[in-house]
Amino acid sequence: MIKGIDTTFLVQAEIEESSLHADTVSYIRNELVMGKTQFALAPQVLSEFIHVVTDAKRFEKSLSMGQALEKAEFWWNAVEIKHIFPSTDSLTLFNNWMIRYNLGRKRILDTMLGATYFSAGISKILTANVRDYSVFECFDIISF
């Protein structure tokens, strides 16, 4: 089973001051030990992750750019990660969803990520932002 990773999931996994850090790390360990999960990761998740975790206004102990890039590279190169890329189909779906659900500018990134995963056949998303993906009514959302 492949589960798509949202930025919020990576932030919870890597930022110790996150209230869900321990639960997220435990979930990852359990999934990997059981050997029943492969994680999907799109490049746009990593760019948003770097943007978020280096923001000193969000976190008391934000990461340096070097630390954030190192963690992003770790996730991208992990053997449990399947790389998922935007495609012509995902761009078309993104446009359709933006119009159909009357979404605004603050929903662009999550809608594109959802369309990217859905177009790649991924129907499970790991996220802290359930609302961002529930509107599409096609995902099994895993949240802590």
Secondary structure as a PSIPRED ss2 file (coil, helix, strand):
# PSIPRED VFORMAT (PSIPRED V4.0)

   1 M C   1.000  0.000  0.000
   2 I E   0.000  0.000  1.000
   3 K E   0.000  0.000  1.000
   4 G E   0.000  0.000  1.000
   5 I E   0.000  0.000  1.000
   6 D C   1.000  0.000  0.000
   7 T H   0.000  1.000  0.000
   8 T H   0.000  1.000  0.000
   9 F H   0.000  1.000  0.000
  10 L H   0.000  1.000  0.000
  11 V H   0.000  1.000  0.000
  12 Q H   0.000  1.000  0.000
  13 A H   0.000  1.000  0.000
  14 E H   0.000  1.000  0.000
  15 I C   1.000  0.000  0.000
  16 E C   1.000  0.000  0.000
  17 E C   1.000  0.000  0.000
  18 S C   1.000  0.000  0.000
  19 S C   1.000  0.000  0.000
  20 L C   1.000  0.000  0.000
  21 H H   0.000  1.000  0.000
  22 A H   0.000  1.000  0.000
  23 D H   0.000  1.000  0.000
  24 T H   0.000  1.000  0.000
  25 V H   0.000  1.000  0.000
  26 S H   0.000  1.000  0.000
  27 Y H   0.000  1.000  0.000
  28 I H   0.000  1.000  0.000
  29 R H   0.000  1.000  0.000
  30 N H   0.000  1.000  0.000
  31 E H   0.000  1.000  0.000
  32 L H   0.000  1.000  0.000
  33 V H   0.000  1.000  0.000
  34 M H   0.000  1.000  0.000
  35 G C   1.000  0.000  0.000
  36 K C   1.000  0.000  0.000
  37 T C   1.000  0.000  0.000
  38 Q E   0.000  0.000  1.000
  39 F E   0.000  0.000  1.000
  40 A E   0.000  0.000  1.000
  41 L E   0.000  0.000  1.000
  42 A C   1.000  0.000  0.000
  43 P H   0.000  1.000  0.000
  44 Q H   0.000  1.000  0.000
  45 V H   0.000  1.000  0.000
  46 L H   0.000  1.000  0.000
  47 S H   0.000  1.000  0.000
  48 E H   0.000  1.000  0.000
  49 F H   0.000  1.000  0.000
  50 I H   0.000  1.000  0.000
  51 H H   0.000  1.000  0.000
  52 V H   0.000  1.000  0.000
  53 V H   0.000  1.000  0.000
  54 T C   1.000  0.000  0.000
  55 D C   1.000  0.000  0.000
  56 A C   1.000  0.000  0.000
  57 K C   1.000  0.000  0.000
  58 R C   1.000  0.000  0.000
  59 F C   1.000  0.000  0.000
  60 E C   1.000  0.000  0.000
  61 K C   1.000  0.000  0.000
  62 S C   1.000  0.000  0.000
  63 L C   1.000  0.000  0.000
  64 S C   1.000  0.000  0.000
  65 M H   0.000  1.000  0.000
  66 G H   0.000  1.000  0.000
  67 Q H   0.000  1.000  0.000
  68 A H   0.000  1.000  0.000
  69 L H   0.000  1.000  0.000
  70 E H   0.000  1.000  0.000
  71 K H   0.000  1.000  0.000
  72 A H   0.000  1.000  0.000
  73 E H   0.000  1.000  0.000
  74 F H   0.000  1.000  0.000
  75 W H   0.000  1.000  0.000
  76 W H   0.000  1.000  0.000
  77 N H   0.000  1.000  0.000
  78 A C   1.000  0.000  0.000
  79 V C   1.000  0.000  0.000
  80 E C   1.000  0.000  0.000
  81 I E   0.000  0.000  1.000
  82 K E   0.000  0.000  1.000
  83 H E   0.000  0.000  1.000
  84 I C   1.000  0.000  0.000
  85 F C   1.000  0.000  0.000
  86 P C   1.000  0.000  0.000
  87 S C   1.000  0.000  0.000
  88 T H   0.000  1.000  0.000
  89 D H   0.000  1.000  0.000
  90 S H   0.000  1.000  0.000
  91 L H   0.000  1.000  0.000
  92 T H   0.000  1.000  0.000
  93 L H   0.000  1.000  0.000
  94 F H   0.000  1.000  0.000
  95 N H   0.000  1.000  0.000
  96 N H   0.000  1.000  0.000
  97 W H   0.000  1.000  0.000
  98 M H   0.000  1.000  0.000
  99 I H   0.000  1.000  0.000
 100 R H   0.000  1.000  0.000
 101 Y C   1.000  0.000  0.000
 102 N C   1.000  0.000  0.000
 103 L C   1.000  0.000  0.000
 104 G C   1.000  0.000  0.000
 105 R H   0.000  1.000  0.000
 106 K H   0.000  1.000  0.000
 107 R H   0.000  1.000  0.000
 108 I H   0.000  1.000  0.000
 109 L H   0.000  1.000  0.000
 110 D H   0.000  1.000  0.000
 111 T H   0.000  1.000  0.000
 112 M H   0.000  1.000  0.000
 113 L H   0.000  1.000  0.000
 114 G H   0.000  1.000  0.000
 115 A H   0.000  1.000  0.000
 116 T H   0.000  1.000  0.000
 117 Y H   0.000  1.000  0.000
 118 F H   0.000  1.000  0.000
 119 S H   0.000  1.000  0.000
 120 A C   1.000  0.000  0.000
 121 G C   1.000  0.000  0.000
 122 I C   1.000  0.000  0.000
 123 S C   1.000  0.000  0.000
 124 K E   0.000  0.000  1.000
 125 I E   0.000  0.000  1.000
 126 L E   0.000  0.000  1.000
 127 T C   1.000  0.000  0.000
 128 A C   1.000  0.000  0.000
 129 N C   1.000  0.000  0.000
 130 V H   0.000  1.000  0.000
 131 R H   0.000  1.000  0.000
 132 D H   0.000  1.000  0.000
 133 Y H   0.000  1.000  0.000
 134 S H   0.000  1.000  0.000
 135 V C   1.000  0.000  0.000
 136 F C   1.000  0.000  0.000
 137 E C   1.000  0.000  0.000
 138 C C   1.000  0.000  0.000
 139 F C   1.000  0.000  0.000
 140 D E   0.000  0.000  1.000
 141 I E   0.000  0.000  1.000
 142 I E   0.000  0.000  1.000
 143 S C   1.000  0.000  0.000
 144 F C   1.000  0.000  0.000
